[in-house]
Amino acid sequence: MKEKIVIATRESQLALWQANNVKDQLEALYPDLDVQLLGMTTKGDQILDSPLSKIGGKGLFVKELEHALFENRADIAVHSMKDVPMDFPEGLGLAVICKRENPTDAFVSNKYAHLAELPTGSIVGTSSLRRSCQLKRMRPDLVIKDLRGNVNTRLRKLDDEEYDAIILASAGLIRLEMQDRIRNCIADDVSLPAGGQGAMGIECRTNDERVKALLAPLNHIETRYCVTAERAVNKRLNGGCQAPIACFATLDSDTLYLRGLVGSLNGQTIVTAESYGPKESADEMGTKLAEELLNKGADKLLADIIG
Ligand SMILES: NCc1[nH]cc(CCC(=O)O)c1CC(=O)O
């Protein structure tokens, strides 16, 4: 009998693209492997009418997938690392992190080529507190309006002229072959990305040696160092998407460069920190950077927001 592996996936276009990308990579490596997709709808996909920041955050998109792994209905789940909670339930873990796509936030508009071109009072769509806080810092004159739904829904709302511009992750648009929608990849000193943005991770049962061995070649070591540092920042800050937190690491040969930011909702107060260190210390670097942010006032900002 043919060896088989089942991928649990959400059914949004982006989630399906990511699951199919992992399927393609596995099939290229193992021509005899039967790779199947198990599509499922999560709570985060169902609740579309309230801002994500109000309905309990990141875990929403992964719980059902993890349930399928526990019940052996699936062997792996493919996630956007940005949406994966810091801690996994006992018995599940992250097997690999794949090579990162463009990590930036994209400026998307039918009328303007750049954030700087937006006239005063322009309406910009995003439901990310991280994006809106940094936007307000740069352009306090803009009006930020909530924007929910999958990538296609968000683009349709832009095309219906509900917004002058919207901000999306560049990676999602590139993967869905809509890179022509990106008018400008926003520089990371204007909008620092979310931890894990642009990277996919694969979760499996921690005791499943067969699956872990199959997945091992999909791991991208450089991305793994960067995302490890970023996740350590988020973990120490205890931040879900209820808080304006950004962190982003890059790797130059063996040296990690890590930046983090915590803001107030109105963008008027922003605390930043950065550090360099050996890639092997990614995890400690992330924790230390988070502590520096907390010492500089992020503790107060986060307490004010989370209450
Ligand atoms: N929050 C939802 C989400 N999770 C991952 C991506 C994009 C792809 C990625 O970052 O890997 C998006 C859409 C967006 O933020 O525009």
The ligand as a Gaussian input file, in Angstrom:
#p B3LYP/6-31G(d) Opt

LIG

0 1
 N       -3.867000      37.764000       9.750000
 C       -4.223000      36.901000       8.667000
 C       -3.057000      36.500000       7.839000
 N       -2.224000      35.519000       8.240000
 C       -1.225000      35.402000       7.315000
 C       -1.442000      36.323000       6.313000
 C       -0.597000      36.560000       5.139000
 C        0.492000      35.594000       4.854000
 C        1.612000      35.542000       5.832000
 O        1.888000      36.494000       6.598000
 O        2.296000      34.516000       5.832000
 C       -2.608000      37.033000       6.629000
 C       -3.265000      38.092000       5.841000
 C       -2.768000      39.481000       6.088000
 O       -2.254000      39.796000       7.169000
 O       -2.924000      40.320000       5.185000

